Amino acid sequence: MSRFASVLALPVLFIVGCGGEPAPADPLLGLQLIGDDLSDIPLHGASAEQVARFKEGDALFDFVFRERDGLGPLYIRSACAGCHEGAARGPGAVQKMVLVEADGVTPAVDQAALPYGHTMRPYGVAGATTLARPELEGTIKLSQRLGPPVFGRGYMEAVDDAEIERVAAEQAARGDAIRGRINRVVFHSKKNADESFHTFAEGDENLIGRFGFKARVATLDDFTADAYQGDMGITSPLRPDELPNPDGLTDDAKPGEDVVLDTVNAVADYMRLLEIPRRAPADERGQALFAEVDCAACHVPSLRTRADYPIAQLADIDAPVYTDFLLHDLGPDLADGLADESASSVSWRTAPLIGMRHSTSYLHDGRARTIEQAILLHDGPASEAADSVAAFRALSREDREALIDFVRSL
């Protein structure tokens, strides 16, 4: 057992404009800049009501939880923005551990030596003093997951299930190794009918997972509540229980549920209302090469959204998400030993290529420092993408650069 380092709680800041004056009326003013591009902005054509909801959720997304707010007892970061700064990727990362068989890939049947789960939570408050680091017999696999960008997640949620099912059927009929699979998941969330744009009913099951590196979450409300609980120890009506911990603490410094349902809904709505960062006009040559080497078979450029999606700007449009939402086996070199629903150790949901120029590392753990490295790391034994990588390698250097520049422009 090892001691936690002490944690200094940071003050909570709500920035409403210079000198404490009201926030500017223009929703694009006063928002964060990343590089030379506007980021963290609401959907184009957002109504006054939508902008107000966006700002409400944005403030909650940046809110730094303290012990008295219900942080912990164990946690990874104290704010959503700690893992998704400026709605982009990182800087926070989640460390995972799992017992695996001798092959280093297959999860061991017996995971009893990890009674507190597979996620490392390195900080503690509210009476937490210890972190279990058991002496493990067998092989333990450690891995990392960087917080993904949350740009354009409303576009992703709005995609019609029928579109994802169509792409899965088309891939099943292909003559190569590409065989994406839907991860069907149980929907855990509730709906606040007065406030949330969310439209699924409590108790819905067999939904298509589309969020998370292994597509284990179906909606943005679930995604928010799951991150609150798993990353910050913040409980809500959707996740009311504190996570198991070595000290046996069943609550924190704030008795009961730490946030109300509308807090979860508001953060989810903020992500729904986030615009995709501005993209440069597509280079036709790079775009054609992207399709030619079959990158577009999985990173599908656009999918049609539901006509009844409750955010009008996202309903019945071609959403430029560059994903198929499907699980693909990428081989043992990228395996993390973990399974989520029907996703195996080697399975990963196709990453949406959104806001690519705001990223400085790639793949789930950031091991790739360039787009080219990320493409090449899709290769390996039994990877569905091996043929596509081979086609990329066969391109001239000039063509490879054109393809990479196209991806970077997304």
C-alpha positions, 0 to 999 in steps of 0.5 A: 500500500502506498500513501497518496500525495496531498492535494491542493484544492484550486479556487473556482473561477467563473469568467464572465468578461473583463472586469466582471462585466457581463459576457459579450453578446456575440457567442464567438467573443471571449471564448478560447483560442487554440492556435490561430483557430477559434475553438470551443464555440457553439454551433453555427446559427445557434439560437439565444437559448442554445448559446445560453445553454452552451455557456452554462454547460461550458462553465460547468465543464471548466468547474474545478471541484473541491472536497466540499463539492464531492470530489473523490474520495479517489480521483484522477482530475478535478475538472472535465477540462483537466482531460479536455482542455479547450474541448481538445485532447488532454492534457489529462490521461487515464492509466489502466491496469489489467491481468492478462494471460502469458500472451500479454493480450488476453484478459485473465479470467481471474481479476480478483487481485484488482478488487478496485477495478482497472483504473488508477486514481492517483489522488485522494481527499475526504479521508482517503489515505491509501491506494492499493497496489497489490503484489500481483501474481501473473502478468499485469498490463499497463496502458494509458488513454488520453482524454479525447477531444469533445469537438462536434460530439453532437454531430456524432450523437445525431447520426442515425442508427440505420447509417451505422448499421448500413456501413457495418453491413457494407463492410461485412460484404467486403472481400478484405479484412475490414469487418467493423462490428457494432458495440451494443450497450445498455443505456443507463441515463435518465432524461430531464425533459425540461432542460436537456436536448437528450431524447432517449428514455430511461431503460432503453437497451441495446443502443449503439455505443458510439462514445469512448475508445471502445464505443462503450457509451451510447449517449452524451449524458451517459458519457458525462455521468460516467466521467464524473464518477470514474474520473472525479468521484462525482456522483449523480442520479445517473451514477449514485454510488461511490467507487470501491476504494481501499479505505472502504469509504462509501461517501465523501465530504459532500453527503449523498449525490454530488451533482444534480441531474441538470448539471449532467444534462447541461455538460452533455448539452454543451458537448452537443452544441460544440461546433466542429472546428473550421476546416480548410477546403479539402485538397482533392488529391489528398482526399482522393488518396485517402479513399484510394488506400481505404482509409475512408472505409472506416473513417467514413467522411460523412453519415446522415443524422436523424431527422428527429434529432432535437437540435435542429442544426444537426437534424437530417444533415450529412455529419462530417464525422470521419468515423463509422462508430464500429469496432475494428480489430487492430491486432496485438500491438495495440491491444490493451488487455481490456474489454468493454461490452463486446469490445475485446482487448484488440478492438477499437472504435474508429476514431473520429477525425475531427479537429485534427490540427489541434492534436499533437499526438495520436491513437488512444494512448498518444504513442504516435507523435505524427499522423504518419506514425499513427497510420503505420501503427495500424499495421501489425499481425491480424490488424484489419487495417494491414492492407490499407497500411500496405497501400499507404506505404506503396504511395510515393512520398509526395502522395503520402504527404498529400494524404497526411496534409488532408488528414491534418486539415480535418 
